[in-house]
Amino acid sequence: MQEKIFMVSRLIEIGRYDNDWPIQFEEEAAAIKKVLGDNCMDIHHIGSTSVVGLNGKPIIDIIVVSSNPSASTQQLESLGYEYKGELNIPFRFYFSRPGFHLHMYMPDSPEVQLNLMFRDYLRSHLDACLEYMQLKQKLSDEQKHYKDAPPMFSHYTLGKNDFIRKILQQSGFDRLRLMHCTHYTEWEAAKIFHQKYFFDKVAIADPYTWTFNHSDHVHFVLYKGSEIIGYAHLQKWPKCRAAMRIIVINEDNRGKGFGSYLLEQCEKWLRMQGIKSIHIEASPEAETFYRHFEYVDMPFNDPGNYPSDSEDIQLGKIL
C-alpha cells in the first residue's frame, strides 16, 4: 500500500451544528460494516460532528477498529474512499471521501480510546465544548494569514493541540502512544532530547538538526497521556535497512518499561514499512538493553560513512 502526501490546500470553514450529522454517520457506518464484514470489529462516530451542539467542519469523522486494516483498502475503495497513508499517527490507516474521514486502527491502538474519551468529555462538559467552539472559530478566522504557504497540517489543525492535550489530561487519558513529530511542541521536544542527552555530553551544538527536514529521517515522540516522555530518531537506508540513531526516555520516566515499549513500537513501524533489519551503534552502558531484545553483533555499514565512537558496539536485528 503506497502512502500519499496529503497537503492542506483549502481554508477550513466552521459551520453550525447540523442535526443530520448523526444520521449521516449511521448511514455511512452501515455501508462500511456491510463491505468490511467481519473485518469491522467496531465503529465509532468521533470529531466535532459527534458532539451535539458543537459547531465544526461538515465532515463526518469515523473510527473503524479492524484486526486487519491492510486488507480493507479494496472494500473501502468500492465506497469511494481513497487511502491517504498514516500521516502523523503511526499505525493509522487513513481514508477519505467527500464528506467523510475514516481512521482505521488495530484493536489495541490507544488512538481509539483517546478519541472516545475526548469526544465523551466534550459531550458531558458544556464549558469545555463552548471553549473548543470558540477556539475553532478563532483559528478559522486566522487562516487567511497562513493560506499562501500551507503546511502539511494547517494552522487550524495545529492550533488545537494545546486544548486537546488539556482535555485529555482532564479526562484521565494516560496511555502510551507513538507520534510522528508534527506540532512545534513535538519538534521542540525532539531538539531538547537531541541536545540534552547526547550533544551536551560532548559540549557541542547538535550538528544533525538538518535531519528534521529530510525524508530519510524519521522522528518520533512518545507520549504518556498528554506528556512527551521519550523520543526516537530513525534513518531509512537502502536495501530495506534502517538505523536507530537515537532512542531516549526522559530521566523522570526511566526504569518503568517505557524504553522497551518505544523500541518495540519503532521495530513494529519499521516492519510495516518493509524494513528487514535495524542497526545501532550502542554505548557499552546500553548493550545489555539491546541484547535483551535479541540484538546481536552485526556490522553497522553506514552508507553515509558518518563518524562513529570507537567505544560503541555495532549491533543489529533481523525484523
Summary of the structure (lengths in Angstrom):
residues: 319
radius of gyration: 21.1
end to end distance: 19.1
largest distance: 65.8
contacts: 931
relative contact order: 0.09
helix: 41%
strand: 24%
